[in-house]
Amino acid sequence: MKIEYHLVDYAYKRYHARLRELAQRPEIVKVCDIGGGANPLLSTEEITKYGLDYTLLDISSEELLKAPNQYNKIQANIAEPELSINEKYDLVCSQFLAEHISNAQIFHTNIFNILGKNGYAFHYFPTLYNLPFIANLVLPESLSESILLFFHPNRKKEGKHAKFPAYYDWCLGPTPKNISNFQKIGYEIEEYIGFFGHKYYYKIEFLDKLEASKSKLLVKYPISYLTQFAHVLLQKS
């Protein structure tokens, strides 16, 4: 198991580079992109280039309609206790979905069940415990949305980047408890990468600089409970 910590500046690029590396492995053919309805993680050009059988699974038919018709599409709730999907996938991936799941154990167990033997699950998500995400968790949805739009005015409620309720269940860095949670389901953890830092304070210069200094210190002396983002690569043994 590889556990590392880095600054958030590289988190997005690191996740997508790793996802593309996985997608090019000869044993990866069938991919399921969970919650990627409006924003698939791999483009139609990439799935053609890599020779993938690529499926989008999303709870929202409206979100699925926003994606090109070149993708396979399944409307389903991945956190449904009685989920029934007959397909088996070599890779299941998600980005900024896990925090919106109220019961993480069902979510990760369902993914485990739709993976084929030695299949991979690869997730990228924001983590507790840091102030912006704690505020998003505890504040009323209308208030947290207003705060988000203040710091990110170009983000709109409708369209390809809608805001959905967040619960942050199992959304932590590589803490001993979270590692145990995945292992109890039956996963082997190949890598668990925590990231420090965020850009939510960019309008308030002194807070932004304070956050940057704190993040650099935490990379040197990491505390797994204080990450802001993480990605985890799991394998079905």
N, C-alpha and C positions, 0 to 999 in steps of 0.2 A: 504494500500500500504506500503510495507516494502522497505525502502531505506537504504542501508548500504555501507560502504567503507572498503576495505581491501588491503593488499599488494598483488601484482601480484603473489607471490610465490604459493598462494593457488587457483588462478583463474581457471586454467585448471581442477584441481581435484574437485573443488567445482562445476563447471558446470557439469562435467560428473557424479558426485555423485547425483546431483539433477536430471539429466536426467534419471538415472537408477531408482531413487525413483519414478519419474513420470511414467516411463514405467511399474512399478509394480502395479500401482493402478488398481483396477478391472474395472474401467470405461475406461481405456486406452487400446484399442485393435488395432485400425488402426492408424499407424504412417507413416508420410511422412517426409523423410530426404531430405531437399532441398540442392542441390549442393553437396551431399555426394557421387557422382558417384564413384570416385576412393577410397574414404576413409569413408565408412559408420560409423556413430557415435556409433552404436551398432553392435556387432559381430553377426555372424550367431548363435553361441552358446547362446548368450544372447536373441536373438529374439525367439529362440526355448524355452528357459527356461521361458521367461515371457509370452509366448503364443501370440506373436504379429503378426499381418498382416503388414509387413514392406515394404514400397515402397521407392525407390530412385528416386528422380526427379532431372534431370541435363540437362543443355543445350547442353552438349557435349556427343555425342555417344561414342567418344573415351574414355572419362573418365568412362562412364558407363560400357564399356567393361572390365575395369580393376577390377571391383567388381565381387565377386563370383555370380554364377547364381542362388543361393538360394534366392536372393532378387528379389522382383518385381521391374521393371524398367520402368520409363517414361522419354522419351526425350522431353523436353519442356523448354521454357523460362519463368520462374516464374515472370519476369518483363514485359511480353508481355501484352499490354493493352487489347487485345481481347482474353486473355487466356480462354480456355474452357476445364475444367476438371470436370467430373461428380461425381467423388468420393468425399466423405466427410471423414475427418480424425479427430480422437480424439486428436492427438498431431502432430504438425508440428515443426520440429527443424532444426537449422542450426548452423554451426560453421565456422567462418572466411569466410562467404559468403556476409553478408550485405554490407561490404565495397566495394564490386565489383559491386554493383547495382547503376546505374546512376540515377534512379528515385525511391527513397525509398517509396514514397506514393503509387505508383502502386504495388510495391513489397509487402508491408505490407497489402494493400487492397486485392490483389489476395490471399494471405495466409488467411486473414479473411474469404474470400468467400469459400475456400475449407475446412474450419473447420466446424465440426458439432456443434450443440448447446452445449454450455459450453466447447467447445474444447480449447486446449491450444496451444500457440505458444511460443517457447523457443529459444532464439538467443544469441550467444556469438560472440563478434566482437571487433576489435581494435577501439580506439576512437581518435578523435581530442579533444584538441589541444596539441600535444607534438611533439617535433622536428623530430624524425624518421618518423612519419606518415605524418607530414606536408611535409617533403622532398619527401616521396613516392608519395604524391599527386601532387606536383608542378613540380618535376623534370621529364625530359624525361624518358620514360620507360627503354631505354637501359642503362641510367646512374643510375637510381634507382636500376636496377637489378644488375649492377656491384657492387654497394655499398652493397647490400644485400649479394652477394656472398663473398665479402671481410670479412664481419662480420660472415657469416655462410657458409664457403666454402664447407661443406658437402651437402648443399642443391643444387639440380640440377634443371635446367629449365624443363627438361623432366622427366617423371616418375610419381610417386604418389604425388609429391609435386611441381607441376608446379606453376609458378608465373603468375598472371593475373592482368590486369589494375585495379587500385583502385580509387574510387570516394569519399567514406566516407560520402555519403548523409545520414543524420539522424544517423550517427555513432558518438554519443556523450554519455557522462555519463548521470546521471539522472538530466538533466537540466530542468527547468520549460517548456521551449519551446518544448523539445523532449517529455516530458510527455504529453503535450497538443497534439502533433502530433498523438500519439497513441490513445489518448482518442477520438479525432475527428473522427477517423475511426470507433470507436465503441468498442474498447478494454477496459477492466478493467486491470489495472496493478497490478499484485499480488506481484511482487518483482522486484527491479531494483538495481543491485549491481555494484558499480564502483570499479575499481582496479587501484592502483598506482604502478608505477615502471615497468622497462623492463630490458632486458639483452643485449641490442644492443651495449652497450659500453664495453663489457667484455674484449676486447682487449686493452682498454685504461684505465688503473687502476684508475687514479684520477677522470676521468669522471664517471666511474662505481660507485665509492664510493660516489661521489657527487649526483648522481642519487638516490642511496640507501638512503642517508640522507634526500634528498628532499621528497622522497616517504613516509618515516616514519613520517615526519612532516605533510604531507598532509592527512595521515590517521587520525591524531589527529585533524587537522583543515582543513577538506575537502573543496575543490573547485571543483564543479561538472564539470566545463569546462576543468579541467586539468587531468582527468583520462587518463589512457593508454589503458584500456580494460574495457568491461562491459558485463554483461549478463542481459537479461530482460525476465521475464516470464509474458506473456499476456494471458488473457482469453476472449473468445468471450462471451459476455453477452447475 
